[in-house]
Amino acid sequence: MIFDIVTIFPDLLDSPLNEGILRRARLKGQITTNIINLRDFADDPQTMTDDRPFGGGEGMVMKPEPLARAVKSQQNADGSTQAKVILLSPQGRSYNQKIAGELAGEQHLILVCGRYEGVDERFRAGYVHDELSLGDYILTGGELAAMVIVDSVTRLLPGVLGCSDSADKDTFSRNLLKHPQYTRPRVFEDQAVPEELLSGNHEQIETYRFLASVQRTLDRRPDLLKIESFSPSEIKLLRKHGLYEKVQMIQDVTPKR
Ligand code: 9D3
């Protein structure tokens, strides 16, 4: 899969792509990342990529021509399919695991990092296929958002994670938060590891973890809970431990995201 990232701060993106799983995926050829310096596509000597807004007002707007030239330079650069162009901006729809899964099915993404107050609307209209935001907080630009997309999509690609760390055991595919985890020592600052985890009894351990996951999800992310996602044997367990009623109640009063 090819990720082209169009930015005015190319250096910002170097190290995240050069560590850990992203680095390994690049070296194994599972992903290709190209950092495109928008300034290379500016036309005037001062390499202006932004300008003052028509109509007046605060801040600057990214000019359409450099953005369009940068995108065109990468579009069909791999010969075959049309790349999907994604603008990262506070006006985009909110990114989530479902969108990550959809993007993992693409062959070529061009991620355009917004800066300043935004981009000229005609670039958006003519070149952008989708516009994404990370959520309701303010960043200084789209670069970190682009890295989040590359990271979250890459780990979904076949063969990128080891088989021990399979993508579908994750939090968001089960609608449950992960249970608390412990390693050595058995006692740390007067806090012991729960007995159930030391029992060596696999069924007891799984039951403990399942109940702890449900409890944690009830406490922290009730919006994730889906009563339909529990199997009959899980519902029996929840009933036995007084959690079924709580899940049902919270399910009824929590707005879904
Ligand atoms: C005053 C209006 N602001 C828009 C909400 C101006 C503004 C703030 C921040 C314009 C651009 C930016 C830079 N942010 C991004 O480019 C961005 C972003 C974000 O700020 N939050 C969450 N996701 C993203 S993706 C790109």
Boltz pocket constraint, residues with backbone or C-beta under 6 A from the ligand:
constraints:
  - pocket:
      binder: B
      contacts: [[A, 88], [A, 89], [A, 90], [A, 113], [A, 114], [A, 115], [A, 116], [A, 117], [A, 118], [A, 132], [A, 133], [A, 134], [A, 135], [A, 136], [A, 137], [A, 138], [A, 139], [A, 140], [A, 141], [A, 142], [A, 143], [A, 145]]
      max_distance: 6.0
